[in-house]
């Protein structure tokens, strides 16, 4: 974590993470691309600005915890962990390979440093976070628990049981982030199972709710500065992202939820990513 890192440096890191996501998924031949690209700015903020952590000592007791609930965006988590120094970036090309530590969904049994919990079954991450946050309060640990969820995942009832518990116990050490790209595997969230008015729902459950452009690093930095001022209640950010962000030909296309580029598309997508950085449109 480097509180003093510039927005421009964070944008550069987000580019690296997106490029690694493209390369690792292309090498794997399967996986989840759209959400991983859309969340690159959020994961950059987490691992290079917000989290109190030590990549050289992954089990450090005073580390903040990052719980990935939306487990299928593992490629962006792995890319962020590697870029932060938890393991060599070259290992990213083993994604989804037999005996790799980088499975399609994060699994602690494979021994990858930096993972707090196995994930993949949607709707469970916030419940895990509530347990970790309660334990931290009981042990008088001054740590924060960050939880990343998908918006389609909010259609799971277990999320709202956890939300109710978090506010009841005044867990102000929880910071939840929703990847609000309005897409899920079958199309638009509002067509599959409408979530709106989403902010009002979280507030009715006792949460302090914020929103911002989840693909704008400056907005993300600013909104978390505001969120940290809130006491005695959990906080949640509705991060408005674009699925496939950075690759213009697939942005906002739900069909790229679980598709990967072939060799020719990979070359095109990296070119589009480089063009988006050159134009500073994110």
DRENNUPA-944175 format. One record per residue (C-alpha): z, x negated, y negated; residue number from 1; residue in three letters. Coordinates in steps of 0.25 Angstrom, whole numbers, plus 5000, padded with zeros to 4 digits. Each point is the difference from the previous one (the first is absolute). Layout:
<rs>
R      z      x      y     n   res
R      Z      X      Y   NUM   Ala
...
</rs>
This chain:
<rs>
R      z      x      y     n   res
R   5000   5000   5000     1   Unk
R   4996   4995   4986     2   Unk
R   5005   5009   4989     3   Unk
R   4992   4991   4990     4   Unk
R   4986   5001   5007     5   Unk
R   4990   5005   4990     6   Unk
R   4992   5013   5002     7   Unk
R   4987   4992   5001     8   Unk
R   5006   4991   5011     9   Unk
R   5004   5013   5008    10   Unk
R   4986   5005   4998    11   Unk
R   4995   4987   5006    12   Unk
R   5009   5002   5012    13   Unk
R   4996   5014   5002    14   Unk
R   4986   4995   5001    15   Unk
R   5004   4990   5011    16   Unk
R   5007   5011   5008    17   Unk
R   4988   5009   4999    18   Unk
R   4990   4989   5005    19   Unk
R   5010   4997   5011    20   Unk
R   5000   5015   5004    21   Unk
R   4985   5000   5001    22   Unk
R   4999   4988   5008    23   Unk
R   5011   5003   5010    24   Unk
R   4995   5014   5002    25   Unk
R   4986   4995   5002    26   Unk
R   5004   4990   5010    27   Unk
R   5009   5010   5007    28   Unk
R   4988   5010   5002    29   Unk
R   5010   5011   4998    30   Unk
R   5011   5005   4991    31   Unk
R   5003   5007   4987    32   Unk
R   4993   4995   4987    33   Unk
R   5000   5011   4989    34   Unk
R   5015   5001   4999    35   Unk
R   5002   4985   5001    36   Unk
R   4991   4997   4989    37   Unk
R   5006   5011   4991    38   Unk
R   5014   4995   5002    39   Unk
R   4997   4985   4997    40   Unk
R   5006   5001   4986    41   Unk
R   5013   5006   5004    42   Unk
R   5002   4990   5011    43   Unk
R   4997   4989   4990    44   Unk
R   5011   5006   4991    45   Unk
R   5010   5001   5011    46   Unk
R   4998   4986   5006    47   Unk
R   4997   4992   4987    48   Unk
R   5009   5007   4990    49   Unk
R   5010   5010   5005    50   Unk
R   5006   4996   5014    51   Unk
R   5011   4990   5000    52   Unk
R   4996   4992   5013    53   Unk
R   4998   4987   5006    54   Unk
R   4988   4998   5008    55   Unk
R   5006   4986   5005    56   Unk
R   5012   5008   5005    57   Unk
R   4995   5014   5004    58   Unk
R   5014   5004   5006    59   Unk
R   5008   4997   4987    60   Unk
R   5011   5010   4999    61   Unk
R   4999   5003   4985    62   Unk
R   4985   5003   5001    63   Unk
R   4994   5013   4995    64   Unk
R   4994   5009   5011    65   Unk
R   4986   5005   5000    66   Unk
R   4998   5011   5010    67   Unk
R   4985   5003   5003    68   Unk
R   5000   5015   5004    69   Unk
R   4984   5001   5000    70   Unk
R   4999   4990   5011    71   Unk
R   4985   5001   5001    72   Unk
R   4998   4992   4987    73   Unk
R   5006   4988   5007    74   Unk
R   4988   4991   4996    75   Unk
R   5004   5001   4985    76   Unk
R   5015   4997   5004    77   Unk
R   4995   4988   5009    78   Unk
R   4991   4995   4989    79   Unk
R   5012   5000   4990    80   Unk
R   5010   4994   5010    81   Unk
R   4990   4988   5002    82   Unk
R   4997   4999   4986    83   Unk
R   5015   4999   4997    84   Unk
R   5002   4989   5010    85   Unk
R   5006   5007   5012    86   Unk
R   4989   4995   5009    87   Unk
R   4986   4992   4999    88   Unk
R   4989   5008   4994    89   Unk
R   4991   4996   5011    90   Unk
R   5008   5008   5010    91   Unk
R   4995   5013   4992    92   Unk
R   4987   4998   5008    93   Unk
R   5007   5003   5013    94   Unk
R   5003   5015   4996    95   Unk
R   5000   5009   5012    96   Unk
R   4997   4989   5009    97   Unk
R   5007   5000   5014    98   Unk
R   5013   4993   4999    99   Unk
R   4999   4999   4985   100   Unk
R   5012   5002   4991   101   Unk
R   4992   5008   4991   102   Unk
R   4998   5013   5008   103   Unk
R   4993   5013   4994   104   Unk
R   5014   5005   4997   105   Unk
R   5011   4991   4996   106   Unk
R   5009   4997   5012   107   Unk
R   5013   4992   5000   108   Unk
R   4999   4996   5014   109   Unk
R   4988   4991   4997   110   Unk
R   5009   4991   4992   111   Unk
R   4993   5000   4987   112   Unk
R   5009   4995   4988   113   Unk
R   5002   5010   4989   114   Unk
R   5000   5013   5007   115   Unk
R   5012   5009   4999   116   Unk
R   4996   5011   5009   117   Unk
R   4989   5004   5010   118   Unk
R   4991   5011   4995   119   Unk
R   4989   5009   5003   120   Unk
R   5005   5014   5003   121   Unk
R   4999   5006   4986   122   Unk
R   5012   5007   4993   123   Unk
R   5011   4991   5005   124   Unk
R   5001   4989   4989   125   Unk
R   5008   5007   4990   126   Unk
R   5010   5004   5011   127   Unk
R   5001   4985   5004   128   Unk
R   5002   4996   4985   129   Unk
R   5011   5010   4998   130   Unk
R   5008   4994   5012   131   Unk
R   4997   4986   4994   132   Unk
R   5005   5004   4986   133   Unk
R   5012   5007   5005   134   Unk
R   5004   4987   5008   135   Unk
R   4998   4992   4988   136   Unk
R   5009   5009   4992   137   Unk
R   5011   4999   5011   138   Unk
R   4999   4985   5001   139   Unk
R   5000   4999   4984   140   Unk
R   4986   4992   5000   141   Unk
R   4993   5000   4987   142   Unk
R   4986   5002   5006   143   Unk
R   4988   5009   4998   144   Unk
R   4993   5008   5010   145   Unk
R   4985   5002   4998   146   Unk
R   4992   5010   5008   147   Unk
R   4985   5002   5000   148   Unk
R   4995   5014   5005   149   Unk
R   4986   5006   5000   150   Unk
R   4998   5014   4993   151   Unk
R   4995   5006   5013   152   Unk
R   5012   4996   5007   153   Unk
R   5008   5009   4990   154   Unk
R   4996   5011   5009   155   Unk
R   5010   4996   5010   156   Unk
R   5013   5008   5000   157   Unk
R   5008   4988   5003   158   Unk
R   4997   4994   4986   159   Unk
R   5007   5011   4993   160   Unk
R   5012   4999   5009   161   Unk
R   5001   4986   4996   162   Unk
R   4998   5003   4985   163   Unk
R   5011   5010   5000   164   Unk
R   5009   4990   5007   165   Unk
R   4997   4989   4990   166   Unk
R   5003   5009   4988   167   Unk
R   5013   5006   5006   168   Unk
R   5005   4986   5002   169   Unk
R   4996   4995   4986   170   Unk
R   4992   4988   5006   171   Unk
R   4995   4994   4987   172   Unk
R   4997   4987   5008   173   Unk
R   4987   5007   5006   174   Unk
R   4987   4999   4993   175   Unk
R   4989   5008   5007   176   Unk
R   4985   4999   4997   177   Unk
R   4990   5010   5004   178   Unk
R   4985   4996   5001   179   Unk
R   4995   5012   4993   180   Unk
R   4985   4998   5002   181   Unk
R   4998   5015   5004   182   Unk
R   4993   4996   5013   183   Unk
R   5004   5000   5015   184   Unk
R   4992   4999   5013   185   Unk
R   4994   5014   4999   186   Unk
R   4997   5001   4985   187   Unk
R   5007   5003   4987   188   Unk
R   5015   5003   5002   189   Unk
R   4999   5012   4992   190   Unk
R   4990   5006   5010   191   Unk
R   5008   4996   5012   192   Unk
R   5014   5004   4996   193   Unk
R   5002   5001   4985   194   Unk
R   5011   4991   4994   195   Unk
R   5000   5004   4986   196   Unk
R   5008   5002   4991   197   Unk
R   5005   4987   5007   198   Unk
R   5009   4994   4988   199   Unk
R   5007   5013   4999   200   Unk
R   5003   5000   5015   201   Unk
R   5006   4986   4999   202   Unk
R   5008   5004   4988   203   Unk
R   5005   5013   5006   204   Unk
R   5006   4991   5012   205   Unk
R   5008   4992   4990   206   Unk
R   4991   4988   4998   207   Unk
R   4996   4993   4987   208   Unk
R   4985   5001   5000   209   Unk
R   4990   4991   4993   210   Unk
R   4985   4999   5001   211   Unk
R   4989   4989   4995   212   Unk
R   4987   4995   5003   213   Unk
R   5003   4992   5013   214   Unk
R   4988   4991   4998   215   Unk
R   5004   4995   4987   216   Unk
R   5010   4989   5001   217   Unk
R   5005   5001   4986   218   Unk
R   5003   5014   5002   219   Unk
R   5007   4997   5013   220   Unk
R   5009   4989   4993   221   Unk
R   5004   5009   4989   222   Unk
R   5003   5012   5008   223   Unk
R   5009   4992   5009   224   Unk
R   5008   4995   4988   225   Unk
R   5002   5015   4997   226   Unk
R   5004   5003   5014   227   Unk
R   5011   4989   5001   228   Unk
R   5007   5007   4988   229   Unk
R   5003   5013   5009   230   Unk
R   5014   5000   5006   231   Unk
R   5006   5010   5010   232   Unk
R   4988   5005   5006   233   Unk
R   4988   4995   5008   234   Unk
R   4987   4997   4993   235   Unk
R   4985   5003   5004   236   Unk
R   4987   4995   4995   237   Unk
R   4987   5009   5002   238   Unk
R   4991   4988   4999   239   Unk
R   4986   5006   4997   240   Unk
R   4991   4991   5008   241   Unk
R   4985   5000   5004   242   Unk
R   4997   4999   5014   243   Unk
R   4991   4988   5002   244   Unk
R   5003   4994   4986   245   Unk
R   4992   4988   4996   246   Unk
R   4988   5003   5009   247   Unk
R   4992   5010   4992   248   Unk
R   4991   5005   5010   249   Unk
R   5012   5006   5009   250   Unk
R   5010   5003   4989   251   Unk
R   5006   5014   5002   252   Unk
R   4992   5003   5013   253   Unk
R   5010   5005   5010   254   Unk
R   4990   4996   5011   255   Unk
R   5005   4986   4998   256   Unk
R   5014   5003   5004   257   Unk
R   4998   4993   5014   258   Unk
R   4986   4994   4999   259   Unk
R   4997   4985   4999   260   Unk
R   4989   4992   4994   261   Unk
R   4990   4993   5009   262   Unk
R   4995   4986   4996   263   Unk
R   4989   5005   4990   264   Unk
R   5010   5010   4994   265   Unk
R   5011   4989   4999   266   Unk
R   4991   4991   4991   267   Unk
R   4996   5012   4991   268   Unk
R   5015   5005   4999   269   Unk
R   5005   4986   4996   270   Unk
R   4989   4999   4990   271   Unk
R   5004   5014   4994   272   Unk
R   5015   4995   5000   273   Unk
R   4996   4988   4992   274   Unk
R   4992   5008   4991   275   Unk
R   5012   5010   4997   276   Unk
R   5009   4988   4997   277   Unk
R   4989   4994   4991   278   Unk
R   5000   5013   4993   279   Unk
R   5015   5002   5000   280   Unk
R   4999   5015   5003   281   Unk
R   5013   5000   5007   282   Unk
</rs>
